[in-house]
Each structure stands twice: as structure tokens, then as C-alpha cells.
Amino acid sequence: MTGGARGFGLAIARRLSEEGCRVVIWDVNYANSTAASLEPCLCRTSTSRTPLRELESAAATQP
């Protein structure tokens, strides 16, 4: 979920999680992402500070 740490993105992430979906929250604000991941309905999530260039590199290797 891009921008999932607040506002509409967080509301959508909450709803999807409540419906049983696994949710990955992506937000440029690490503090907001961490706070969102600690919410009871999103507690199955984890946070990471992976640099964007590493994520892009990993995505480029996928078929």
C-alpha cells in the first residue's frame, strides 16, 4: 500500500487487513509507517528501512 501510513491509504490498509488480506505499507515517512504497523488491525506487519534503490534493484531481477 503506497502512502499507507496515513489518510486514505491507512484507511484502505486497515480495511484490507480486517478482511484478512496481508498488507504491506509503503510510506516515505518511517515514523508514520512504524506507528501504523503497531495498530491492532495491522499488527501482523513489520517495518523496514530498505533504501529505494535496493528495492528497485531487487524488482529488476524478477521475471
mmCIF file of the C-alpha atoms, coordinates in Angstrom:
data_MODEL
# 
_entry.id   MODEL 
# 
loop_
_atom_site.group_PDB 
_atom_site.id 
_atom_site.type_symbol 
_atom_site.label_atom_id 
_atom_site.label_alt_id 
_atom_site.label_comp_id 
_atom_site.label_asym_id 
_atom_site.label_entity_id 
_atom_site.label_seq_id 
_atom_site.pdbx_PDB_ins_code 
_atom_site.Cartn_x 
_atom_site.Cartn_y 
_atom_site.Cartn_z 
_atom_site.occupancy 
_atom_site.B_iso_or_equiv 
_atom_site.pdbx_formal_charge 
_atom_site.auth_seq_id 
_atom_site.auth_comp_id 
_atom_site.auth_asym_id 
_atom_site.auth_atom_id 
_atom_site.pdbx_PDB_model_num 
ATOM 1  C CA . MET A 1 1  ? 0.000   0.000   0.000   1.00 0.00 ? 1  MET A CA 1 
ATOM 2  C CA . THR A 1 2  ? 1.776   3.126   -1.210  1.00 0.00 ? 2  THR A CA 1 
ATOM 3  C CA . GLY A 1 3  ? 1.128   6.021   1.151   1.00 0.00 ? 3  GLY A CA 1 
ATOM 4  C CA . GLY A 1 4  ? -0.482  3.600   3.567   1.00 0.00 ? 4  GLY A CA 1 
ATOM 5  C CA . ALA A 1 5  ? 0.735   5.198   6.771   1.00 0.00 ? 5  ALA A CA 1 
ATOM 6  C CA . ARG A 1 6  ? -1.964  7.868   6.988   1.00 0.00 ? 6  ARG A CA 1 
ATOM 7  C CA . GLY A 1 7  ? -5.142  9.238   5.456   1.00 0.00 ? 7  GLY A CA 1 
ATOM 8  C CA . PHE A 1 8  ? -6.959  7.291   2.756   1.00 0.00 ? 8  PHE A CA 1 
ATOM 9  C CA . GLY A 1 9  ? -4.072  4.847   2.361   1.00 0.00 ? 9  GLY A CA 1 
ATOM 10 C CA . LEU A 1 10 ? -4.177  3.902   6.031   1.00 0.00 ? 10 LEU A CA 1 
ATOM 11 C CA . ALA A 1 11 ? -7.956  3.551   5.956   1.00 0.00 ? 11 ALA A CA 1 
ATOM 12 C CA . ILE A 1 12 ? -7.699  1.190   2.978   1.00 0.00 ? 12 ILE A CA 1 
ATOM 13 C CA . ALA A 1 13 ? -4.867  -0.770  4.626   1.00 0.00 ? 13 ALA A CA 1 
ATOM 14 C CA . ARG A 1 14 ? -6.965  -1.164  7.783   1.00 0.00 ? 14 ARG A CA 1 
ATOM 15 C CA . ARG A 1 15 ? -9.974  -2.399  5.844   1.00 0.00 ? 15 ARG A CA 1 
ATOM 16 C CA . LEU A 1 16 ? -7.971  -4.869  3.774   1.00 0.00 ? 16 LEU A CA 1 
ATOM 17 C CA . SER A 1 17 ? -6.289  -6.202  6.910   1.00 0.00 ? 17 SER A CA 1 
ATOM 18 C CA . GLU A 1 18 ? -9.642  -6.590  8.665   1.00 0.00 ? 18 GLU A CA 1 
ATOM 19 C CA . GLU A 1 19 ? -10.840 -8.589  5.637   1.00 0.00 ? 19 GLU A CA 1 
ATOM 20 C CA . GLY A 1 20 ? -7.901  -10.967 6.127   1.00 0.00 ? 20 GLY A CA 1 
ATOM 21 C CA . CYS A 1 21 ? -5.514  -9.608  3.499   1.00 0.00 ? 21 CYS A CA 1 
ATOM 22 C CA . ARG A 1 22 ? -1.812  -9.351  4.125   1.00 0.00 ? 22 ARG A CA 1 
ATOM 23 C CA . VAL A 1 23 ? -0.927  -5.682  3.853   1.00 0.00 ? 23 VAL A CA 1 
ATOM 24 C CA . VAL A 1 24 ? 2.426   -4.103  3.098   1.00 0.00 ? 24 VAL A CA 1 
ATOM 25 C CA . ILE A 1 25 ? 2.571   -0.406  3.915   1.00 0.00 ? 25 ILE A CA 1 
ATOM 26 C CA . TRP A 1 26 ? 4.925   1.851   1.988   1.00 0.00 ? 26 TRP A CA 1 
ATOM 27 C CA . ASP A 1 27 ? 5.359   5.444   3.036   1.00 0.00 ? 27 ASP A CA 1 
ATOM 28 C CA . VAL A 1 28 ? 8.262   7.875   2.822   1.00 0.00 ? 28 VAL A CA 1 
ATOM 29 C CA . ASN A 1 29 ? 7.694   8.790   6.479   1.00 0.00 ? 29 ASN A CA 1 
ATOM 30 C CA . TYR A 1 30 ? 9.234   5.977   8.512   1.00 0.00 ? 30 TYR A CA 1 
ATOM 31 C CA . ALA A 1 31 ? 7.731   7.213   11.795  1.00 0.00 ? 31 ALA A CA 1 
ATOM 32 C CA . ASN A 1 32 ? 4.208   7.127   10.340  1.00 0.00 ? 32 ASN A CA 1 
ATOM 33 C CA . SER A 1 33 ? 4.799   3.659   8.861   1.00 0.00 ? 33 SER A CA 1 
ATOM 34 C CA . THR A 1 34 ? 6.035   2.365   12.203  1.00 0.00 ? 34 THR A CA 1 
ATOM 35 C CA . ALA A 1 35 ? 3.050   3.860   14.049  1.00 0.00 ? 35 ALA A CA 1 
ATOM 36 C CA . ALA A 1 36 ? 0.626   2.361   11.513  1.00 0.00 ? 36 ALA A CA 1 
ATOM 37 C CA . SER A 1 37 ? 2.216   -1.086  11.808  1.00 0.00 ? 37 SER A CA 1 
ATOM 38 C CA . LEU A 1 38 ? 1.576   -1.039  15.571  1.00 0.00 ? 38 LEU A CA 1 
ATOM 39 C CA . GLU A 1 39 ? -2.182  -0.603  15.179  1.00 0.00 ? 39 GLU A CA 1 
ATOM 40 C CA . PRO A 1 40 ? -4.094  -3.672  16.384  1.00 0.00 ? 40 PRO A CA 1 
ATOM 41 C CA . CYS A 1 41 ? -5.582  -4.470  12.971  1.00 0.00 ? 41 CYS A CA 1 
ATOM 42 C CA . LEU A 1 42 ? -2.170  -4.114  11.279  1.00 0.00 ? 42 LEU A CA 1 
ATOM 43 C CA . CYS A 1 43 ? -0.061  -5.785  13.964  1.00 0.00 ? 43 CYS A CA 1 
ATOM 44 C CA . ARG A 1 44 ? 0.911   -8.631  11.634  1.00 0.00 ? 44 ARG A CA 1 
ATOM 45 C CA . THR A 1 45 ? 3.037   -6.191  9.645   1.00 0.00 ? 45 THR A CA 1 
ATOM 46 C CA . SER A 1 46 ? 6.666   -5.275  10.092  1.00 0.00 ? 46 SER A CA 1 
ATOM 47 C CA . THR A 1 47 ? 8.683   -2.212  9.202   1.00 0.00 ? 47 THR A CA 1 
ATOM 48 C CA . SER A 1 48 ? 11.905  -1.921  7.288   1.00 0.00 ? 48 SER A CA 1 
ATOM 49 C CA . ARG A 1 49 ? 14.181  0.913   6.234   1.00 0.00 ? 49 ARG A CA 1 
ATOM 50 C CA . THR A 1 50 ? 15.209  -0.586  2.907   1.00 0.00 ? 50 THR A CA 1 
ATOM 51 C CA . PRO A 1 51 ? 16.580  2.089   0.570   1.00 0.00 ? 51 PRO A CA 1 
ATOM 52 C CA . LEU A 1 52 ? 14.515  2.599   -2.581  1.00 0.00 ? 52 LEU A CA 1 
ATOM 53 C CA . ARG A 1 53 ? 17.467  1.800   -4.876  1.00 0.00 ? 53 ARG A CA 1 
ATOM 54 C CA . GLU A 1 54 ? 17.758  -1.653  -3.269  1.00 0.00 ? 54 GLU A CA 1 
ATOM 55 C CA . LEU A 1 55 ? 14.050  -2.318  -3.802  1.00 0.00 ? 55 LEU A CA 1 
ATOM 56 C CA . GLU A 1 56 ? 14.311  -1.179  -7.435  1.00 0.00 ? 56 GLU A CA 1 
ATOM 57 C CA . SER A 1 57 ? 17.336  -3.417  -7.964  1.00 0.00 ? 57 SER A CA 1 
ATOM 58 C CA . ALA A 1 58 ? 15.535  -6.423  -6.485  1.00 0.00 ? 58 ALA A CA 1 
ATOM 59 C CA . ALA A 1 59 ? 12.436  -5.747  -8.596  1.00 0.00 ? 59 ALA A CA 1 
ATOM 60 C CA . ALA A 1 60 ? 14.549  -5.537  -11.752 1.00 0.00 ? 60 ALA A CA 1 
ATOM 61 C CA . THR A 1 61 ? 15.800  -9.092  -11.214 1.00 0.00 ? 61 THR A CA 1 
ATOM 62 C CA . GLN A 1 62 ? 12.289  -10.549 -11.036 1.00 0.00 ? 62 GLN A CA 1 
ATOM 63 C CA . PRO A 1 63 ? 10.866  -12.216 -14.183 1.00 0.00 ? 63 PRO A CA 1 
# 
